[in-house]
Amino acid sequence: MSSVSSVSPRGASTGVWLFGPAADLLFGCGLLYALLFAALTGFGDALRAAQSAYLIPVLLVLVSLPHYGATLLRVYEQRSDRRRYALFTVWATLAVAAVFAASVYDAAIGSLLLTLYVTWSPWHYTGQNYGLTVMFLRRAGIAVEPALKRWLHASFVLSYVLVFLSFHESGGSGVPRFRAPLGAGGTLAFLPIGIPDGVVVPVFDAAGVAYLACLGVCAARLLRRAPAGRLLPAAMLVLSQALWFSVPIGLRLARVQTGAPLVELYSVGVGAWVALAHAAQYLWVTSYYARAAPGWHGPARYAGKVLVAGITVWTLPVLLFSPDLLGPASSLAAIAMLVASAVNVHHFILDGAIWKLRDGRISAVLLRSRPDSEGLAAASSWVRRAVWACASAWALLHTAGSIELAVRSAQDPSDPSSLHAAVSRLRWLGLDDADARFRLGVDAGMRGDLSAARQEFERSLLLQETGRGWVGLAHTEFHDGHPEQAQAALLHAVRVEPDDPETWLRASEVWSALGDEGRARDALARAASLAPERADIAARLRTLAASRP
């Protein structure tokens, strides 16, 4: 190593911390999420009522998308890195792209890709927490010999085992429920293994006991080697892993009813707040590493580049493979989920290859706070500048379009022609909106323009299949004198959302108008059973029953 290797990167301090105790604990070690977990557990209903509908989407754009861009910059920015990781930057990338392209046209392949993504995702999060825990222990000067490392690693693995059991339990409430139409009659869906209760219960009990035992052994050994203060960042990461996965999923598998709102997030997979905590943690460590590289030009430029890269890789494929361009006549929600699956699997593969503490360049920066003396500043060329200019222009257009759509969606469609013009224009950015199309269909139906109403409802269903969309189409077909098509649309509605009382209620109204009083009564009874607290449904059911001959 050269003599400059003892200098801290861009003013970073040596010792336990990277940026300093406040930033490291809040973003790198998960303290911010722990505070959020406590707040939502204690005051969840009030906080959710005060939370803007745009808070999570905005945070996902500003925090989650850039963390994918950070990986792309780390691997593709420098020619030396592209060559060093060619197996992953070229061949693995082509393989993922090929599987994604096939999945757009084949629901079976798409469902396998989705299942791989959802199952792998918490393991990716777990690996990051484990790696950072080891990093902080080594920065604190604590020897992590193989025996201790095995105990520590086992605790994180066992924590993931709980997630795996929850996702793949037969009929469990933690199984991800995503379903969307894809292609000609196919359905994109998560495919759980279907582990029976007779296996889940004993494995859960054994994994839970072993998990606590591993944590106890690690704590006892580490406290003999260092004071608690030096162990704080590592302990916070262990707590983060527990709050992200072990606690909420363990409570669910143990059938404990807590009412804690964050536990409910796992009924559809890893919650948005956990994803945001992981992304913030990833940006925190990758930005520290990027500061040590010769091509560092300040945090503002770095933030802009990772944001542009993240937005581009997430949004361009949605547009290219939408039903309007290369994709089949499928739900846009299915295409978006396939893009999410492919982008994440690619991210997991790259991330597993580039972040290894045994790598000399990684350990020099993250363990010893030295500059990346082996790295080279990215060479400037007209091709590079043109790519960045195009990507920046696309990201700007897409962001502006997203903001416009969000603003318009928050307003009543008092000017339907303006809303229709906007969504018709934004569809060519991949931003057509199922909810906006549904509202336009309702407006057209109220004006008596049944042809326009049918067109809007069909477009809404193409973007995202919903019970209310099918009911709206059923209304249109009924008023246009097509009772058979109306009946078919109603059957689609209750098939798509069999547990939504509002869908059954609206379907009952149409069946009643069609003169099918038996189905109308059954639908209303189903709505009442799903929402026994709804007095309006109970009153309608009594009225319908009283009118029965």
C-alpha positions as CSV (number, residue, x, y, z in Angstrom):
1,M,0.0,0.0,0.0
2,S,1.2,3.5,-0.7
3,S,1.8,6.1,1.9
4,V,-1.6,7.8,1.3
5,S,-3.4,4.7,2.5
6,S,-3.4,6.0,6.1
7,V,-5.5,9.0,5.3
8,S,-9.2,8.9,6.1
9,P,-11.5,9.2,3.0
10,R,-12.7,12.8,2.6
11,G,-12.5,13.7,6.2
12,A,-14.1,10.6,7.7
13,S,-12.9,9.7,11.2
14,T,-11.2,6.5,12.0
15,G,-12.4,4.3,14.8
16,V,-15.7,2.5,15.3
17,W,-17.9,5.0,13.4
18,L,-18.0,5.8,9.6
19,F,-19.8,9.2,9.5
20,G,-20.2,9.6,13.3
21,P,-22.4,8.1,16.0
22,A,-25.6,10.0,15.2
23,A,-25.7,9.2,11.4
24,D,-24.4,5.7,11.9
25,L,-26.9,4.7,14.6
26,L,-29.9,6.4,12.9
27,F,-29.3,5.2,9.3
28,G,-26.7,2.4,9.3
29,C,-27.7,0.6,12.5
30,G,-31.5,1.0,12.3
31,L,-32.2,3.3,15.3
32,L,-34.5,5.4,13.1
33,Y,-36.6,2.3,12.3
34,A,-36.6,1.2,15.9
35,L,-38.1,4.6,16.9
36,L,-40.6,4.3,14.1
37,F,-41.5,0.7,15.2
38,A,-42.1,2.0,18.8
39,A,-44.2,5.0,17.6
40,L,-46.4,2.9,15.3
41,T,-46.8,0.2,17.9
42,G,-48.0,2.7,20.5
43,F,-49.7,5.3,18.3
44,G,-50.2,3.5,15.0
45,D,-53.8,4.5,14.3
46,A,-53.3,8.2,15.0
47,L,-50.1,8.3,13.0
48,R,-51.6,6.5,10.0
49,A,-54.6,8.9,10.1
50,A,-52.2,11.9,9.9
51,Q,-49.9,10.3,7.3
52,S,-50.2,11.7,3.8
53,A,-51.1,9.1,1.1
54,Y,-48.0,10.3,-0.8
55,L,-45.5,9.8,2.0
56,I,-44.5,6.2,1.2
57,P,-44.5,6.6,-2.6
58,V,-42.3,9.8,-2.3
59,L,-39.9,8.1,0.2
60,L,-39.6,5.0,-2.1
61,V,-38.6,7.3,-5.0
62,L,-36.1,9.4,-3.0
63,V,-34.7,6.5,-0.9
64,S,-35.4,3.1,-2.3
65,L,-34.8,3.7,-6.0
66,P,-31.4,5.4,-5.5
67,H,-30.1,2.4,-3.5
68,Y,-30.5,0.4,-6.7
69,G,-28.7,3.2,-8.6
70,A,-25.8,3.0,-6.0
71,T,-25.2,-0.6,-7.0
72,L,-25.2,0.2,-10.7
73,L,-22.7,3.0,-10.2
74,R,-20.5,0.8,-8.0
75,V,-20.3,-1.9,-10.7
76,Y,-20.7,-0.1,-14.1
77,E,-19.1,3.4,-13.5
78,Q,-15.5,2.3,-13.9
79,R,-14.2,0.1,-16.8
80,S,-12.0,-1.8,-14.4
81,D,-14.9,-2.8,-12.2
82,R,-17.0,-3.8,-15.3
83,R,-14.2,-6.1,-16.4
84,R,-13.4,-7.4,-12.9
85,Y,-17.0,-8.4,-12.4
86,A,-17.8,-9.3,-16.0
87,L,-19.4,-12.6,-15.0
88,F,-22.1,-10.6,-13.2
89,T,-22.1,-7.3,-15.1
90,V,-22.5,-9.0,-18.5
91,W,-23.5,-12.7,-18.3
92,A,-25.6,-12.7,-15.2
93,T,-27.3,-9.5,-16.4
94,L,-28.1,-11.0,-19.8
95,A,-29.5,-14.1,-18.1
96,V,-31.8,-12.1,-15.8
97,A,-32.9,-10.0,-18.8
98,A,-33.7,-13.1,-20.8
99,V,-35.7,-14.6,-17.9
100,F,-37.6,-11.4,-17.5
101,A,-38.4,-11.2,-21.2
102,A,-39.7,-14.8,-21.2
103,S,-41.7,-14.1,-18.0
104,V,-43.6,-11.3,-19.6
105,Y,-45.1,-13.9,-22.0
106,D,-45.3,-17.0,-19.7
107,A,-47.1,-16.8,-16.4
108,A,-45.4,-19.9,-15.1
109,I,-41.9,-18.4,-15.6
110,G,-43.1,-15.0,-14.3
111,S,-44.5,-16.6,-11.1
112,L,-41.3,-18.4,-10.5
113,L,-39.3,-15.2,-10.9
114,L,-41.7,-13.4,-8.5
115,T,-41.4,-16.2,-6.0
116,L,-37.6,-16.1,-6.2
117,Y,-37.6,-12.3,-5.7
118,V,-39.9,-12.4,-2.7
119,T,-38.2,-15.3,-1.0
120,W,-34.7,-14.0,-1.7
121,S,-35.4,-10.4,-0.6
122,P,-35.4,-10.9,3.2
123,W,-32.2,-13.1,2.8
124,H,-30.6,-10.1,1.0
125,Y,-31.6,-7.8,3.9
126,T,-30.4,-10.3,6.4
127,G,-27.0,-10.6,4.7
128,Q,-26.5,-6.9,4.8
129,N,-27.3,-6.7,8.5
130,Y,-24.9,-9.5,9.2
131,G,-22.1,-8.0,7.1
132,L,-22.4,-4.6,8.7
133,T,-22.4,-6.2,12.2
134,V,-19.1,-7.9,11.4
135,M,-17.8,-4.7,10.0
136,F,-18.6,-2.7,13.2
137,L,-17.1,-5.4,15.4
138,R,-13.9,-5.4,13.5
139,R,-13.8,-1.6,13.4
140,A,-14.1,-1.7,17.2
141,G,-11.0,-3.8,17.3
142,I,-12.8,-7.0,18.4
143,A,-11.5,-10.2,16.9
144,V,-14.2,-12.2,15.3
145,E,-12.7,-15.6,15.2
146,P,-14.3,-18.5,13.2
147,A,-16.2,-19.9,16.2
148,L,-17.8,-16.6,17.2
149,K,-18.5,-15.8,13.5
150,R,-20.4,-19.1,13.1
151,W,-22.6,-18.4,16.2
152,L,-23.3,-14.8,14.9
153,H,-24.0,-16.0,11.4
154,A,-26.3,-18.8,12.7
155,S,-28.4,-16.2,14.5
156,F,-29.0,-14.3,11.3
157,V,-29.7,-17.4,9.3
158,L,-32.2,-18.6,11.9
159,S,-33.9,-15.3,11.8
160,Y,-34.4,-15.7,8.1
161,V,-35.7,-19.2,8.6
162,L,-38.7,-17.6,10.4
163,V,-39.4,-15.5,7.3
164,F,-39.1,-18.5,5.0
165,L,-41.6,-20.4,7.1
166,S,-44.1,-17.5,7.1
167,F,-43.9,-17.0,3.4
168,H,-44.2,-20.7,2.5
169,E,-46.6,-22.0,5.1
170,S,-49.6,-23.8,3.8
171,G,-52.5,-21.4,4.0
172,G,-50.7,-19.1,6.4
173,S,-51.6,-15.4,6.8
174,G,-48.0,-14.4,6.1
175,V,-48.0,-15.9,2.5
176,P,-47.7,-13.0,0.0
177,R,-51.0,-12.7,-1.9
178,F,-50.0,-10.9,-5.1
179,R,-52.0,-12.0,-8.1
180,A,-52.4,-10.3,-11.5
181,P,-53.5,-11.4,-15.0
182,L,-50.6,-12.0,-17.4
183,G,-50.9,-12.9,-21.0
184,A,-53.7,-15.0,-22.5
185,G,-55.4,-16.4,-19.5
186,G,-52.3,-16.7,-17.3
187,T,-52.0,-15.3,-13.8
188,L,-48.9,-14.0,-12.2
189,A,-48.8,-15.1,-8.5
190,F,-46.5,-16.0,-5.7
191,L,-46.1,-19.7,-5.5
192,P,-45.6,-20.9,-1.8
193,I,-44.2,-24.3,-1.2
194,G,-47.1,-25.0,1.1
195,I,-45.3,-26.3,4.2
196,P,-47.9,-28.0,6.4
197,D,-48.5,-26.9,10.0
198,G,-47.2,-30.3,11.1
199,V,-43.8,-29.2,9.8
200,V,-44.0,-25.5,10.4
201,V,-44.7,-25.7,14.2
202,P,-41.8,-27.9,15.3
203,V,-39.4,-26.2,12.9
204,F,-40.5,-22.8,14.2
205,D,-40.1,-23.9,17.8
206,A,-36.6,-25.3,17.2
207,A,-35.5,-22.3,15.1
208,G,-36.8,-19.8,17.7
209,V,-35.0,-21.5,20.6
210,A,-31.8,-21.9,18.6
211,Y,-32.0,-18.2,17.5
212,L,-32.2,-17.0,21.1
213,A,-29.4,-19.4,22.1
214,C,-27.1,-18.1,19.4
215,L,-27.8,-14.5,20.5
216,G,-27.1,-15.4,24.1
217,V,-23.8,-17.1,23.2
218,C,-22.7,-14.1,21.1
219,A,-23.6,-11.6,23.7
220,A,-21.8,-13.5,26.5
221,R,-18.6,-13.9,24.4
222,L,-18.6,-10.3,23.1
223,L,-19.2,-8.7,26.5
224,R,-16.1,-10.5,27.9
225,R,-14.0,-8.8,25.2
226,A,-15.3,-5.2,25.0
227,P,-17.4,-2.7,27.0
228,A,-21.0,-2.4,26.0
229,G,-20.4,1.0,24.4
230,R,-18.1,-0.4,21.7
231,L,-20.7,-3.1,21.0
232,L,-23.5,-0.6,20.6
233,P,-23.6,-0.4,16.7
234,A,-23.4,-4.2,16.4
235,A,-26.1,-4.6,19.0
236,M,-28.3,-2.2,17.2
237,L,-28.0,-4.2,13.9
238,V,-28.9,-7.4,15.7
239,L,-32.0,-5.5,17.1
240,S,-32.8,-4.2,13.6
241,Q,-32.8,-7.8,12.3
242,A,-35.1,-8.8,15.1
243,L,-37.5,-5.8,14.5
244,W,-37.5,-6.3,10.7
245,F,-38.2,-10.0,10.8
246,S,-37.8,-12.1,14.0
247,V,-40.3,-10.2,16.3
248,P,-43.3,-9.6,13.9
249,I,-43.0,-12.9,12.0
250,G,-42.2,-14.9,15.2
251,L,-45.3,-13.5,16.8
252,R,-47.4,-14.4,13.8
253,L,-46.1,-17.9,13.6
254,A,-46.6,-18.3,17.3
255,R,-50.3,-17.1,16.8
256,V,-49.8,-14.3,19.3
257,Q,-52.4,-11.5,18.8
258,T,-50.7,-8.2,19.6
259,G,-52.6,-5.7,17.5
260,A,-49.2,-4.1,16.8
261,P,-49.6,-2.4,13.4
262,L,-46.1,-3.3,12.1
263,V,-46.8,-6.9,12.6
264,E,-49.6,-6.6,10.0
265,L,-47.2,-5.4,7.4
266,Y,-46.0,-8.9,6.9
267,S,-49.3,-10.3,5.6
268,V,-48.1,-9.1,2.2
269,G,-44.4,-9.7,2.5
270,V,-41.7,-7.4,3.7
271,G,-43.3,-4.0,4.6
272,A,-42.6,-0.7,2.9
273,W,-41.0,0.7,6.1
274,V,-38.6,-2.2,6.3
275,A,-37.7,-1.8,2.6
276,L,-37.0,1.9,3.3
277,A,-34.9,1.2,6.3
278,H,-32.8,-1.3,4.3
279,A,-32.4,1.2,1.4
280,A,-31.3,4.0,3.8
281,Q,-28.8,1.6,5.3
282,Y,-27.5,0.7,1.9
283,L,-27.1,4.3,0.8
284,W,-25.4,5.1,4.0
285,V,-22.6,2.5,3.5
286,T,-22.3,2.8,-0.3
287,S,-22.0,6.6,-0.1
288,Y,-19.2,6.2,2.5
289,Y,-17.4,3.8,0.1
290,A,-18.0,6.2,-2.9
291,R,-16.4,9.1,-1.0
292,A,-13.1,7.1,-0.9
293,A,-13.0,6.7,-4.7
294,P,-10.9,9.0,-6.9
295,G,-14.0,10.0,-8.9
296,W,-15.9,11.5,-5.9
297,H,-17.3,14.9,-6.8
298,G,-19.4,15.7,-3.8
299,P,-22.6,14.3,-2.2
300,A,-25.0,16.4,-4.4
301,R,-23.6,14.9,-7.7
302,Y,-23.5,11.4,-6.3
303,A,-27.1,11.7,-5.0
304,G,-28.3,12.9,-8.4
305,K,-26.5,10.1,-10.3
306,V,-27.9,7.3,-8.1
307,L,-31.4,8.8,-8.3
308,V,-31.3,9.0,-12.1
309,A,-29.9,5.5,-12.4
310,G,-32.5,4.1,-10.0
311,I,-35.4,5.8,-11.7
312,T,-34.3,4.7,-15.2
313,V,-33.7,1.0,-14.4
314,W,-37.1,0.8,-12.7
315,T,-39.3,2.7,-15.1
316,L,-38.0,2.2,-18.7
317,P,-38.7,-1.6,-18.7
318,V,-42.3,-0.9,-17.5
319,L,-42.9,1.3,-20.5
320,L,-41.1,-0.9,-23.0
321,F,-43.0,-4.1,-21.9
322,S,-46.3,-2.4,-21.3
323,P,-49.4,-3.6,-23.4
324,D,-49.0,-0.5,-25.5
325,L,-45.5,-1.5,-26.8
326,L,-43.7,-4.9,-26.5
327,G,-45.8,-6.6,-23.8
328,P,-48.9,-8.8,-24.3
329,A,-52.4,-7.7,-23.3
330,S,-51.6,-8.0,-19.6
331,S,-52.3,-6.1,-16.4
332,L,-49.7,-3.3,-16.1
333,A,-49.5,-4.2,-12.4
334,A,-48.2,-7.6,-13.5
335,I,-45.6,-6.0,-15.8
336,A,-44.5,-3.7,-13.0
337,M,-44.2,-6.6,-10.5
338,L,-42.1,-8.5,-13.0
339,V,-39.8,-5.5,-13.5
340,A,-39.5,-5.3,-9.7
341,S,-38.6,-9.0,-9.5
342,A,-36.0,-8.8,-12.3
343,V,-34.4,-5.6,-11.0
344,N,-34.2,-7.0,-7.5
345,V,-32.8,-10.3,-8.5
346,H,-30.2,-8.5,-10.6
347,H,-29.5,-6.3,-7.6
348,F,-29.1,-9.3,-5.2
349,I,-26.6,-11.0,-7.6
350,L,-24.5,-7.9,-8.0
351,D,-24.6,-7.0,-4.4
352,G,-23.5,-10.5,-3.3
353,A,-20.5,-10.2,-5.7
354,I,-19.2,-6.8,-4.9
355,W,-19.5,-6.3,-1.1
356,K,-17.2,-8.7,0.6
357,L,-15.0,-7.7,3.6
358,R,-12.3,-10.1,2.5
359,D,-11.9,-8.1,-0.7
360,G,-8.8,-5.8,-0.2
361,R,-10.4,-2.7,-1.6
362,I,-13.6,-3.1,0.4
363,S,-11.7,-3.8,3.7
364,A,-9.4,-0.9,3.2
365,V,-12.2,1.6,3.0
366,L,-14.8,0.0,5.3
367,L,-12.5,-1.5,8.0
368,R,-9.6,1.0,8.0
369,S,-11.1,4.2,6.5
370,R,-8.5,4.4,3.8
371,P,-9.0,5.8,0.3
372,D,-9.6,3.4,-2.6
373,S,-6.1,3.6,-3.9
374,E,-6.8,1.0,-6.6
375,G,-9.8,2.7,-8.1
376,L,-9.6,5.0,-11.1
377,A,-11.7,8.0,-11.9
378,A,-14.3,7.2,-14.6
379,A,-13.0,8.4,-18.0
380,S,-15.2,11.0,-19.6
381,S,-16.4,10.5,-23.2
382,W,-19.2,11.7,-25.4
383,V,-20.9,8.3,-25.1
384,R,-20.9,8.5,-21.3
385,R,-22.2,12.0,-21.4
386,A,-24.9,11.2,-23.9
387,V,-26.1,8.2,-21.8
388,W,-26.2,10.3,-18.7
389,A,-28.0,13.2,-20.5
390,C,-30.7,10.8,-21.9
391,A,-31.1,9.1,-18.6
392,S,-31.4,12.4,-16.8
393,A,-34.0,13.7,-19.3
394,W,-36.0,10.5,-18.9
395,A,-35.9,10.6,-15.1
396,L,-36.9,14.3,-15.1
397,L,-39.9,13.6,-17.5
398,H,-41.0,10.6,-15.5
399,T,-40.8,12.4,-12.2
400,A,-42.7,15.4,-13.5
401,G,-45.3,13.1,-14.9
402,S,-45.6,11.2,-11.6
403,I,-46.1,14.5,-9.7
404,E,-48.8,15.6,-12.2
405,L,-50.6,12.3,-11.9
406,A,-50.4,12.4,-8.1
407,V,-51.8,16.0,-8.0
408,R,-54.6,15.1,-10.4
409,S,-55.5,11.9,-8.6
410,A,-55.9,13.9,-5.4
411,Q,-58.6,16.0,-7.0
412,D,-62.2,15.2,-8.1
413,P,-62.4,14.9,-11.8
414,S,-64.4,18.1,-12.2
415,D,-62.8,18.5,-15.6
416,P,-62.9,15.0,-17.0
417,S,-61.6,16.1,-20.4
418,S,-58.5,17.5,-18.8
419,L,-57.9,14.4,-16.7
420,H,-58.5,12.2,-19.8
421,A,-55.9,14.2,-21.8
422,A,-53.4,13.9,-19.0
423,V,-53.6,10.1,-18.5
424,S,-53.6,9.6,-22.3
425,R,-50.4,11.6,-22.6
426,L,-48.8,10.1,-19.5
427,R,-49.4,6.5,-20.7
428,W,-46.5,7.0,-23.0
429,L,-44.3,7.5,-20.0
430,G,-45.6,4.2,-18.5
431,L,-47.8,6.3,-16.1
432,D,-51.3,5.4,-17.1
433,D,-53.4,5.0,-14.0
434,A,-56.1,2.4,-13.2
435,D,-57.8,4.6,-10.6
436,A,-58.0,7.6,-12.9
437,R,-59.4,5.5,-15.7
438,F,-62.0,4.1,-13.3
439,R,-63.1,7.6,-12.3
440,L,-63.4,8.6,-15.9
441,G,-65.5,5.6,-16.6
442,V,-67.9,6.5,-13.7
443,D,-68.1,10.1,-15.1
444,A,-68.8,8.9,-18.6
445,G,-71.5,6.5,-17.4
446,M,-73.2,9.3,-15.4
447,R,-73.2,11.4,-18.5
448,G,-74.8,8.5,-20.5
449,D,-71.8,8.0,-22.7
450,L,-71.7,4.2,-22.4
451,S,-69.2,3.7,-25.2
452,A,-66.6,6.0,-23.4
453,A,-67.5,4.4,-20.1
454,R,-66.8,0.9,-21.4
455,Q,-63.5,2.0,-22.9
456,E,-62.3,3.6,-19.7
457,F,-63.4,0.6,-17.5
458,E,-61.7,-1.8,-19.9
459,R,-58.5,0.3,-19.8
460,S,-58.6,0.4,-16.0
461,L,-58.9,-3.4,-15.9
462,L,-56.0,-3.8,-18.3
463,L,-53.8,-1.7,-16.0
464,Q,-55.0,-3.3,-12.8
465,E,-57.8,-5.9,-12.4
466,T,-60.1,-4.8,-9.5
467,G,-63.5,-5.8,-8.3
468,R,-64.9,-2.3,-8.6
469,G,-63.6,-2.1,-12.2
470,W,-65.5,-5.2,-13.2
471,V,-68.6,-3.9,-11.4
472,G,-68.4,-0.7,-13.3
473,L,-68.1,-2.5,-16.5
474,A,-71.1,-4.7,-15.5
475,H,-73.1,-1.5,-14.8
476,T,-72.2,-0.2,-18.3
477,E,-73.1,-3.5,-20.0
478,F,-76.5,-3.6,-18.2
479,H,-77.5,-0.1,-19.2
480,D,-76.3,-0.8,-22.8
481,G,-78.7,-3.8,-23.0
482,H,-76.1,-6.6,-22.7
483,P,-77.3,-8.7,-19.7
484,E,-75.1,-11.7,-20.4
485,Q,-71.9,-9.5,-20.6
486,A,-73.0,-7.8,-17.3
487,Q,-73.4,-11.2,-15.6
488,A,-69.9,-12.3,-16.8
489,A,-68.4,-9.1,-15.5
490,L,-70.0,-9.6,-12.1
491,L,-68.6,-13.1,-11.9
492,H,-65.2,-11.7,-12.6
493,A,-65.6,-9.1,-9.9
494,V,-66.3,-11.5,-7.1
495,R,-63.6,-13.8,-8.3
496,V,-61.0,-11.1,-8.3
497,E,-61.9,-9.7,-4.8
498,P,-63.8,-12.4,-3.0
499,D,-63.1,-10.9,0.4
500,D,-64.1,-7.3,-0.3
501,P,-67.6,-6.4,1.1
502,E,-67.9,-3.4,-1.2
503,T,-67.5,-5.5,-4.3
504,W,-70.2,-7.9,-3.2
505,L,-72.5,-5.0,-2.3
506,R,-72.1,-3.3,-5.7
507,A,-72.4,-6.7,-7.4
508,S,-75.7,-7.3,-5.5
509,E,-77.1,-4.0,-6.8
510,V,-76.4,-5.0,-10.4
511,W,-77.8,-8.5,-10.0
512,S,-80.9,-7.0,-8.5
513,A,-81.3,-4.7,-11.5
514,L,-80.8,-7.7,-13.8
515,G,-83.7,-9.4,-12.0
516,D,-81.5,-12.2,-10.5
517,E,-82.8,-11.8,-7.0
518,G,-81.2,-15.0,-5.8
519,R,-77.7,-14.0,-6.7
520,A,-78.4,-10.5,-5.4
521,R,-79.5,-11.8,-2.0
522,D,-76.5,-14.2,-1.8
523,A,-74.1,-11.4,-2.7
524,L,-75.5,-9.2,-0.1
525,A,-75.4,-11.9,2.5
526,R,-71.7,-12.4,1.7
527,A,-71.1,-8.7,2.1
528,A,-72.8,-8.7,5.4
529,S,-70.7,-11.7,6.6
530,L,-67.5,-9.9,5.6
531,A,-68.5,-6.6,7.2
532,P,-71.0,-7.3,10.1
533,E,-70.4,-3.8,11.4
534,R,-71.9,-2.2,8.3
535,A,-75.5,-1.2,9.2
536,D,-76.3,-0.1,5.6
537,I,-75.5,-3.6,4.3
538,A,-77.6,-5.3,7.0
539,A,-80.5,-2.9,6.3
540,R,-80.4,-3.7,2.6
541,L,-80.3,-7.4,3.3
542,R,-83.4,-7.1,5.5
543,T,-85.2,-5.1,2.8
544,L,-84.3,-7.6,0.1
545,A,-85.4,-10.5,2.3
546,A,-88.7,-8.8,3.1
547,S,-89.4,-8.4,-0.6
548,R,-88.9,-12.2,-1.2
549,P,-92.1,-13.8,-2.3
